[in-house]
């Protein structure tokens, strides 16, 4: 009887691991181009780029959009998109570049870090921001991992958003980004 219970528990654990691996590999795949531009009201505005990979829930998507809205209220034209091979790695037109990822297993998604590592033309005048959603709120290990892919560039800001109050925090973060 005990052997049957152990066997059933073992099978359930194996199935759970398979499901988790399949879900994680699905999240790490490139998505179709999803460029969204929030136009500024002023002529010749400063420009910001937000590159992020959506999570299983809508949290990372909503955080990126709230940051974009906050920046847009400050006069920025903001471009949002997903990382992939179709997305240019020339970021010279942007004064702010923001990279975002959901956290799974304490790590950022490799599709985000792969895209970050391909960018070679970041200038000292550009502000680089890294954000993550989910995971252990007391640790920022996934953001530290993302920073390693910046080829020696130090980020202007690093922030982790908690799922309960992320909307207000993300909007205010975008709105006050350059005054903090």
GROMACS elastic network, one bead per residue, 0.5 to 0.9 nm:
[ bonds ]
;  ai    aj funct       b0    kb
    1     4     6  0.52050   500
    1     5     6  0.64729   500
    1     6     6  0.87967   500
    2     5     6  0.51579   500
    2     6     6  0.62236   500
    2     7     6  0.85536   500
    3     6     6  0.51312   500
    3     7     6  0.60472   500
    3     8     6  0.86034   500
    4     7     6  0.50024   500
    4     8     6  0.61198   500
    4     9     6  0.85678   500
    5     8     6  0.51255   500
    5     9     6  0.61351   500
    5    10     6  0.84951   500
    6     9     6  0.51091   500
    6    10     6  0.60317   500
    6    11     6  0.86206   500
    7    10     6  0.50198   500
    7    11     6  0.61964   500
    7    12     6  0.86390   500
    8    11     6  0.51320   500
    8    12     6  0.61933   500
    8    13     6  0.86305   500
    9    12     6  0.51026   500
    9    13     6  0.61738   500
    9    14     6  0.86572   500
   10    13     6  0.51274   500
   10    14     6  0.62100   500
   10    15     6  0.86438   500
   11    14     6  0.51218   500
   11    15     6  0.61798   500
   11    16     6  0.86195   500
   12    15     6  0.51154   500
   12    16     6  0.61736   500
   12    17     6  0.86729   500
   13    16     6  0.50515   500
   13    17     6  0.62044   500
   13    18     6  0.86507   500
   14    17     6  0.51294   500
   14    18     6  0.62418   500
   14    19     6  0.86928   500
   15    18     6  0.50852   500
   15    19     6  0.62009   500
   15    20     6  0.86431   500
   16    19     6  0.51192   500
   16    20     6  0.61736   500
   16    21     6  0.86384   500
   17    20     6  0.51068   500
   17    21     6  0.61566   500
   17    22     6  0.86082   500
   18    21     6  0.51719   500
   18    22     6  0.61912   500
   18    23     6  0.86303   500
   19    22     6  0.51694   500
   19    23     6  0.61601   500
   19    24     6  0.86284   500
   20    23     6  0.51132   500
   20    24     6  0.60867   500
   20    25     6  0.85390   500
   21    24     6  0.51941   500
   21    25     6  0.60929   500
   21    26     6  0.85580   500
   22    25     6  0.52381   500
   22    26     6  0.62002   500
   22    27     6  0.87985   500
   23    26     6  0.51497   500
   23    27     6  0.64175   500
   23    28     6  0.88980   500
   23    56     6  0.86091   500
   24    27     6  0.51577   500
   24    28     6  0.64028   500
   24   104     6  0.79346   500
   24   109     6  0.86893   500
   25    28     6  0.51734   500
   25    29     6  0.66387   500
   26    29     6  0.55687   500
   26    30     6  0.89224   500
   27    30     6  0.82362   500
   27    53     6  0.80040   500
   27    54     6  0.77566   500
   27    55     6  0.69516   500
   27    56     6  0.73170   500
   27   109     6  0.77372   500
   27   111     6  0.88388   500
   28    31     6  0.89907   500
   28    53     6  0.81302   500
   28   109     6  0.59561   500
   28   110     6  0.64528   500
   28   111     6  0.56059   500
   28   112     6  0.84224   500
   29    84     6  0.86251   500
   29   111     6  0.69269   500
   30    33     6  0.88887   500
   30    53     6  0.85607   500
   30    82     6  0.77227   500
   30    83     6  0.68485   500
   30    84     6  0.53333   500
   30    85     6  0.79599   500
   30   111     6  0.70282   500
   31    34     6  0.79267   500
   31    53     6  0.84910   500
   31    82     6  0.68133   500
   31    83     6  0.78295   500
   31    84     6  0.70447   500
   32    82     6  0.78270   500
   32    84     6  0.80429   500
   32    86     6  0.86639   500
   33    81     6  0.68663   500
   33    82     6  0.66166   500
   33    83     6  0.84852   500
   33    84     6  0.79050   500
   33    86     6  0.73140   500
   33    87     6  0.76785   500
   34    80     6  0.76671   500
   34    81     6  0.53625   500
   34    82     6  0.63595   500
   35    79     6  0.67651   500
   35    80     6  0.55969   500
   35    82     6  0.75242   500
   36    78     6  0.81436   500
   36    79     6  0.57180   500
   36    80     6  0.51435   500
   36    81     6  0.65522   500
   37    77     6  0.70771   500
   37    78     6  0.55928   500
   37    80     6  0.63328   500
   37    81     6  0.89157   500
   38    68     6  0.75148   500
   38    69     6  0.77019   500
   38    72     6  0.67211   500
   38    76     6  0.82257   500
   38    77     6  0.56198   500
   38    78     6  0.50798   500
   38    79     6  0.64723   500
   38    80     6  0.83725   500
   39    42     6  0.88210   500
   39    45     6  0.88486   500
   39    72     6  0.74878   500
   39    75     6  0.88024   500
   39    76     6  0.75938   500
   39    78     6  0.67386   500
   39    79     6  0.85746   500
   40    43     6  0.76333   500
   40    44     6  0.86259   500
   40    45     6  0.63786   500
   40    46     6  0.86138   500
   40    47     6  0.88594   500
   40    72     6  0.62341   500
   40    73     6  0.80556   500
   40    74     6  0.86759   500
   40    75     6  0.54830   500
   40    76     6  0.55527   500
   40    78     6  0.78515   500
   41    45     6  0.80319   500
   41    72     6  0.87508   500
   41    75     6  0.67603   500
   41    76     6  0.85400   500
   41    77     6  0.84064   500
   42    45     6  0.58286   500
   42    75     6  0.66617   500
   42    76     6  0.85498   500
   44    47     6  0.89502   500
   45    75     6  0.63949   500
   45    76     6  0.57116   500
   45    77     6  0.61847   500
   46    75     6  0.72189   500
   46    76     6  0.51359   500
   46    77     6  0.63523   500
   46    78     6  0.87112   500
   46    93     6  0.87894   500
   46    94     6  0.72116   500
   46    95     6  0.65239   500
   46    96     6  0.85218   500
   47    75     6  0.88283   500
   47    76     6  0.53673   500
   47    78     6  0.58595   500
   47    79     6  0.77727   500
   47    93     6  0.69657   500
   47    95     6  0.58125   500
   47    96     6  0.68182   500
   47    97     6  0.88822   500
   48    68     6  0.82425   500
   48    71     6  0.79301   500
   48    72     6  0.89496   500
   48    76     6  0.64808   500
   48    77     6  0.62352   500
   48    79     6  0.62621   500
   48    80     6  0.85667   500
   48    93     6  0.84617   500
   48    94     6  0.51637   500
   48    95     6  0.59404   500
   48    97     6  0.57878   500
   48    98     6  0.77169   500
   49    68     6  0.87137   500
   49    77     6  0.86301   500
   49    78     6  0.57977   500
   49    80     6  0.59793   500
   49    81     6  0.79919   500
   49    91     6  0.80222   500
   49    94     6  0.63370   500
   49    95     6  0.82897   500
   49    96     6  0.63133   500
   49    98     6  0.60754   500
   49    99     6  0.84329   500
   50    64     6  0.69155   500
   50    65     6  0.88492   500
   50    67     6  0.86984   500
   50    68     6  0.75572   500
   50    78     6  0.73609   500
   50    79     6  0.61381   500
   50    81     6  0.64480   500
   50    82     6  0.84194   500
   50    96     6  0.83643   500
   50    97     6  0.59967   500
   50    99     6  0.59057   500
   50   100     6  0.75221   500
   51    64     6  0.83234   500
   51    79     6  0.83704   500
   51    80     6  0.59147   500
   51    81     6  0.50961   500
   51    82     6  0.53946   500
   51    83     6  0.60393   500
   51    97     6  0.78340   500
   51    98     6  0.61790   500
   51   100     6  0.63213   500
   51   101     6  0.88145   500
   51   112     6  0.80074   500
   52    60     6  0.76119   500
   52    61     6  0.77201   500
   52    64     6  0.72360   500
   52    80     6  0.78176   500
   52    81     6  0.66142   500
   52    82     6  0.52554   500
   52    83     6  0.64684   500
   52    98     6  0.80410   500
   52    99     6  0.55712   500
   52   101     6  0.56420   500
   52   102     6  0.85771   500
   52   112     6  0.68539   500
   52   131     6  0.89958   500
   53    60     6  0.73690   500
   53    61     6  0.77097   500
   53    81     6  0.83807   500
   53    82     6  0.55543   500
   53    83     6  0.66990   500
   53    99     6  0.87714   500
   53   100     6  0.66543   500
   53   101     6  0.54928   500
   53   102     6  0.71640   500
   53   109     6  0.77077   500
   53   111     6  0.76857   500
   53   112     6  0.66891   500
   54    57     6  0.77945   500
   54    58     6  0.68942   500
   54    59     6  0.77810   500
   54    60     6  0.54315   500
   54    61     6  0.53459   500
   54    62     6  0.89718   500
   54    82     6  0.78744   500
   54   100     6  0.86533   500
   54   101     6  0.71451   500
   54   102     6  0.69925   500
   55    58     6  0.61657   500
   55    59     6  0.67584   500
   55    60     6  0.57660   500
   55    61     6  0.72658   500
   55   101     6  0.76269   500
   55   102     6  0.55094   500
   55   103     6  0.83913   500
   55   133     6  0.85525   500
   56    59     6  0.83147   500
   56    60     6  0.88410   500
   56   102     6  0.85986   500
   57    60     6  0.76354   500
   57    61     6  0.84258   500
   58    61     6  0.53017   500
   58    62     6  0.60718   500
   58    63     6  0.86276   500
   59    62     6  0.51269   500
   59    63     6  0.60694   500
   59    64     6  0.86194   500
   59   102     6  0.82558   500
   59   133     6  0.71087   500
   59   134     6  0.84230   500
   59   163     6  0.68802   500
   59   166     6  0.78590   500
   59   167     6  0.86602   500
   60    63     6  0.50845   500
   60    64     6  0.61835   500
   60    65     6  0.85916   500
   60   100     6  0.73401   500
   60   101     6  0.67616   500
   60   102     6  0.60907   500
   60   132     6  0.75551   500
   60   133     6  0.60224   500
   60   134     6  0.86263   500
   60   161     6  0.87933   500
   61    64     6  0.53145   500
   61    65     6  0.62741   500
   61    66     6  0.86894   500
   62    65     6  0.50377   500
   62    66     6  0.60238   500
   62    67     6  0.85564   500
   62   166     6  0.83540   500
   62   167     6  0.70209   500
   62   170     6  0.85765   500
   63    66     6  0.51181   500
   63    67     6  0.61571   500
   63    68     6  0.85037   500
   63   100     6  0.88024   500
   63   133     6  0.81981   500
   63   161     6  0.78136   500
   63   166     6  0.65133   500
   63   167     6  0.62064   500
   63   169     6  0.85431   500
   63   170     6  0.55309   500
   63   171     6  0.77825   500
   64    67     6  0.52569   500
   64    68     6  0.61704   500
   64    69     6  0.87230   500
   64    80     6  0.76778   500
   64    98     6  0.87825   500
   64    99     6  0.89981   500
   64   100     6  0.73173   500
   64   131     6  0.89698   500
   64   170     6  0.75909   500
   65    69     6  0.61804   500
   65    70     6  0.86564   500
   65    80     6  0.78274   500
   65   170     6  0.84048   500
   65   171     6  0.82620   500
   66    69     6  0.50181   500
   66    70     6  0.62050   500
   66    71     6  0.86423   500
   66   166     6  0.88277   500
   66   167     6  0.63334   500
   66   168     6  0.78803   500
   66   169     6  0.85319   500
   66   170     6  0.53958   500
   66   172     6  0.82897   500
   66   173     6  0.86688   500
   66   174     6  0.72543   500
   67    70     6  0.50961   500
   67    71     6  0.62296   500
   67    72     6  0.84956   500
   67   167     6  0.87452   500
   67   169     6  0.86708   500
   67   170     6  0.50592   500
   67   172     6  0.74800   500
   67   173     6  0.63828   500
   67   175     6  0.72615   500
   67   177     6  0.89913   500
   68    71     6  0.51573   500
   68    72     6  0.59666   500
   68    73     6  0.86681   500
   68    76     6  0.86075   500
   68    77     6  0.86936   500
   68    78     6  0.59840   500
   68    79     6  0.79652   500
   68    80     6  0.77093   500
   68   170     6  0.87462   500
   68   171     6  0.76025   500
   68   174     6  0.63941   500
   68   175     6  0.85537   500
   69    73     6  0.62609   500
   69    74     6  0.88076   500
   69    78     6  0.82169   500
   69   171     6  0.64772   500
   69   174     6  0.71247   500
   69   175     6  0.76962   500
   70    73     6  0.53357   500
   70    74     6  0.67863   500
   70   170     6  0.77923   500
   70   172     6  0.62480   500
   70   173     6  0.70926   500
   70   176     6  0.76210   500
   70   177     6  0.86194   500
   71    74     6  0.51454   500
   71    75     6  0.67996   500
   71    76     6  0.56137   500
   71    77     6  0.79261   500
   71    78     6  0.72455   500
   71   171     6  0.81297   500
   71   173     6  0.85159   500
   71   175     6  0.50426   500
   71   176     6  0.78984   500
   71   177     6  0.76727   500
   72    75     6  0.51974   500
   72    77     6  0.60357   500
   72    78     6  0.64416   500
   72   174     6  0.82471   500
   72   175     6  0.77729   500
   73    76     6  0.71822   500
   73   174     6  0.88249   500
   73   175     6  0.67057   500
   74   174     6  0.85904   500
   74   175     6  0.62479   500
   74   176     6  0.83762   500
   81    87     6  0.79617   500
   82    87     6  0.77576   500
   82   112     6  0.85141   500
   83    86     6  0.81372   500
   83    87     6  0.63398   500
   83   111     6  0.66227   500
   83   112     6  0.60874   500
   83   114     6  0.85663   500
   83   115     6  0.59902   500
   83   116     6  0.86534   500
   84    87     6  0.55535   500
   84    88     6  0.86571   500
   84   111     6  0.73183   500
   84   112     6  0.84608   500
   84   114     6  0.89253   500
   84   115     6  0.69165   500
   85    88     6  0.76133   500
   85    89     6  0.89826   500
   85   115     6  0.81265   500
   87    90     6  0.89333   500
   87   115     6  0.87814   500
   88    91     6  0.75853   500
   88   119     6  0.88474   500
   89   115     6  0.76377   500
   89   116     6  0.83203   500
   89   118     6  0.64726   500
   89   119     6  0.50927   500
   89   120     6  0.76958   500
   89   121     6  0.82799   500
   90    93     6  0.78748   500
   90   119     6  0.68138   500
   90   120     6  0.78677   500
   90   121     6  0.66811   500
   90   122     6  0.85962   500
   91    94     6  0.58205   500
   91    95     6  0.86880   500
   91    97     6  0.77214   500
   91   119     6  0.75762   500
   91   120     6  0.88239   500
   91   121     6  0.68568   500
   91   122     6  0.69408   500
   92    95     6  0.78020   500
   92   121     6  0.66384   500
   92   122     6  0.68294   500
   92   123     6  0.76413   500
   92   126     6  0.84321   500
   94    97     6  0.65241   500
   94   126     6  0.72028   500
   94   127     6  0.88910   500
   95   125     6  0.71958   500
   95   127     6  0.62053   500
   95   128     6  0.86405   500
   96   126     6  0.56834   500
   96   128     6  0.60179   500
   96   129     6  0.75765   500
   97   126     6  0.72691   500
   97   127     6  0.62240   500
   97   129     6  0.62660   500
   97   130     6  0.86610   500
   98   127     6  0.82492   500
   98   128     6  0.58396   500
   98   130     6  0.57906   500
   98   131     6  0.75413   500
   99   112     6  0.75158   500
   99   116     6  0.79120   500
   99   128     6  0.79142   500
   99   129     6  0.63264   500
   99   131     6  0.63058   500
   99   132     6  0.85048   500
   99   146     6  0.86527   500
  100   108     6  0.86666   500
  100   112     6  0.75585   500
  100   129     6  0.84719   500
  100   130     6  0.59425   500
  100   132     6  0.54844   500
  100   133     6  0.79891   500
  101   108     6  0.57838   500
  101   109     6  0.63548   500
  101   112     6  0.67891   500
  101   130     6  0.84765   500
  101   131     6  0.66150   500
  101   133     6  0.65468   500
  101   142     6  0.86542   500
  101   143     6  0.87860   500
  102   107     6  0.84131   500
  102   108     6  0.63700   500
  102   109     6  0.70214   500
  102   131     6  0.86215   500
  102   132     6  0.54132   500
  102   134     6  0.60680   500
  102   135     6  0.80506   500
  103   106     6  0.57594   500
  103   107     6  0.54906   500
  103   108     6  0.52572   500
  103   109     6  0.71498   500
  103   132     6  0.64116   500
  103   133     6  0.59243   500
  103   134     6  0.53497   500
  103   135     6  0.53540   500
  103   136     6  0.86894   500
  103   142     6  0.67909   500
  104   107     6  0.55894   500
  104   108     6  0.67624   500
  104   109     6  0.75667   500
  104   134     6  0.76233   500
  104   135     6  0.65074   500
  104   142     6  0.88643   500
  105   108     6  0.84115   500
  105   135     6  0.73070   500
  106   134     6  0.89627   500
  106   135     6  0.61310   500
  106   136     6  0.73303   500
  106   139     6  0.84255   500
  106   140     6  0.81955   500
  106   141     6  0.64304   500
  106   142     6  0.57478   500
  107   110     6  0.85196   500
  107   135     6  0.86388   500
  107   141     6  0.69490   500
  107   143     6  0.81034   500
  107   145     6  0.73138   500
  107   146     6  0.87546   500
  108   111     6  0.85704   500
  108   112     6  0.72310   500
  108   113     6  0.72719   500
  108   132     6  0.76968   500
  108   141     6  0.87537   500
  108   142     6  0.50849   500
  108   143     6  0.72912   500
  108   145     6  0.72858   500
  108   146     6  0.69053   500
  109   112     6  0.56476   500
  109   113     6  0.67876   500
  109   114     6  0.88349   500
  109   142     6  0.88536   500
  110   114     6  0.57824   500
  110   115     6  0.83832   500
  111   114     6  0.51916   500
  111   115     6  0.62865   500
  111   116     6  0.87374   500
  112   115     6  0.52477   500
  112   116     6  0.62447   500
  112   117     6  0.87305   500
  112   146     6  0.80957   500
  113   117     6  0.61301   500
  113   118     6  0.87908   500
  113   145     6  0.82411   500
  113   146     6  0.58801   500
  113   147     6  0.87831   500
  113   148     6  0.88089   500
  113   149     6  0.61442   500
  113   150     6  0.86399   500
  114   117     6  0.52508   500
  114   118     6  0.66076   500
  114   149     6  0.77866   500
  115   118     6  0.53418   500
  115   119     6  0.70030   500
  115   149     6  0.88911   500
  116   119     6  0.56119   500
  116   120     6  0.88219   500
  116   146     6  0.78518   500
  116   147     6  0.89678   500
  116   149     6  0.59872   500
  116   150     6  0.62033   500
  116   151     6  0.87216   500
  117   120     6  0.76706   500
  117   148     6  0.86819   500
  117   150     6  0.60188   500
  117   151     6  0.68237   500
  118   149     6  0.86740   500
  118   150     6  0.88706   500
  119   122     6  0.71523   500
  119   150     6  0.77863   500
  119   151     6  0.84607   500
  120   150     6  0.85338   500
  120   151     6  0.76848   500
  122   125     6  0.83453   500
  122   126     6  0.66860   500
  122   128     6  0.86785   500
  122   150     6  0.88857   500
  122   153     6  0.77472   500
  123   126     6  0.55627   500
  123   127     6  0.87450   500
  123   153     6  0.87743   500
  124   127     6  0.77775   500
  124   153     6  0.81113   500
  126   156     6  0.87065   500
  127   155     6  0.69547   500
  127   156     6  0.54264   500
  127   157     6  0.81382   500
  127   178     6  0.88994   500
  128   153     6  0.83112   500
  128   154     6  0.75922   500
  128   156     6  0.52343   500
  128   157     6  0.69012   500
  128   158     6  0.87690   500
  129   155     6  0.55999   500
  129   156     6  0.56767   500
  129   158     6  0.57959   500
  129   159     6  0.79768   500
  130   143     6  0.65060   500
  130   146     6  0.74760   500
  130   147     6  0.77080   500
  130   155     6  0.70068   500
  130   156     6  0.83946   500
  130   157     6  0.64766   500
  130   159     6  0.64323   500
  130   160     6  0.84630   500
  131   143     6  0.67722   500
  131   157     6  0.84169   500
  131   158     6  0.58107   500
  131   160     6  0.54414   500
  131   161     6  0.73837   500
  132   135     6  0.85994   500
  132   140     6  0.83220   500
  132   142     6  0.74080   500
  132   143     6  0.67371   500
  132   158     6  0.85424   500
  132   159     6  0.67361   500
  132   161     6  0.62820   500
  132   162     6  0.89629   500
  133   137     6  0.88712   500
  133   159     6  0.89259   500
  133   160     6  0.57890   500
  133   161     6  0.50186   500
  133   162     6  0.63729   500
  133   163     6  0.72154   500
  133   166     6  0.87038   500
  134   137     6  0.73251   500
  134   160     6  0.78580   500
  134   161     6  0.70226   500
  134   162     6  0.62805   500
  134   163     6  0.66526   500
  135   138     6  0.88610   500
  135   139     6  0.81952   500
  135   140     6  0.87958   500
  135   142     6  0.89387   500
  135   162     6  0.85730   500
  136   139     6  0.56863   500
  136   140     6  0.78221   500
  137   140     6  0.73078   500
  137   160     6  0.72510   500
  137   161     6  0.80134   500
  137   162     6  0.68144   500
  139   142     6  0.82482   500
  139   160     6  0.89184   500
  140   143     6  0.53738   500
  140   144     6  0.64450   500
  140   145     6  0.88180   500
  140   158     6  0.86881   500
  140   159     6  0.81827   500
  140   160     6  0.70824   500
  141   144     6  0.50161   500
  141   145     6  0.62002   500
  141   146     6  0.86795   500
  142   145     6  0.50115   500
  142   146     6  0.62726   500
  142   147     6  0.87004   500
  143   147     6  0.62090   500
  143   148     6  0.88622   500
  143   158     6  0.68984   500
  143   159     6  0.79144   500
  143   160     6  0.80619   500
  144   147     6  0.50406   500
  144   148     6  0.66166   500
  144   158     6  0.87164   500
  145   148     6  0.53650   500
  145   149     6  0.71997   500
  146   149     6  0.55112   500
  146   150     6  0.71910   500
  147   150     6  0.53841   500
  147   151     6  0.81770   500
  147   152     6  0.81622   500
  147   153     6  0.78785   500
  147   154     6  0.73058   500
  147   155     6  0.71457   500
  148   151     6  0.66621   500
  148   152     6  0.71969   500
  148   153     6  0.86709   500
  149   152     6  0.78408   500
  149   153     6  0.88079   500
  150   153     6  0.53364   500
  150   154     6  0.74830   500
  150   155     6  0.82907   500
  151   154     6  0.88428   500
  154   157     6  0.88032   500
  155   158     6  0.68344   500
  157   177     6  0.84799   500
  161   164     6  0.86929   500
  161   165     6  0.79260   500
  161   166     6  0.55300   500
  161   167     6  0.89066   500
  161   169     6  0.75687   500
  161   170     6  0.74886   500
  162   165     6  0.63149   500
  162   166     6  0.56240   500
  162   169     6  0.89289   500
  163   166     6  0.54448   500
  163   167     6  0.84748   500
  164   167     6  0.83368   500
  165   168     6  0.61311   500
  165   169     6  0.64042   500
  165   170     6  0.86575   500
  166   169     6  0.50587   500
  166   170     6  0.56942   500
  166   171     6  0.83750   500
  167   170     6  0.52970   500
  167   171     6  0.62153   500
  167   172     6  0.86181   500
  168   171     6  0.52872   500
  168   172     6  0.61427   500
  168   173     6  0.84100   500
  169   172     6  0.52397   500
  169   173     6  0.58892   500
  169   174     6  0.86085   500
  170   174     6  0.61998   500
  170   175     6  0.85432   500
  171   174     6  0.52686   500
  171   175     6  0.61459   500
  171   176     6  0.86463   500
  172   176     6  0.59674   500
  172   177     6  0.80266   500
  173   176     6  0.53459   500
  173   177     6  0.54409   500
  173   180     6  0.87662   500
  174   177     6  0.51280   500
  174   178     6  0.84218   500
  175   178     6  0.81161   500
  175   179     6  0.87011   500
  176   179     6  0.52619   500
  176   180     6  0.62759   500
  177   180     6  0.57888   500
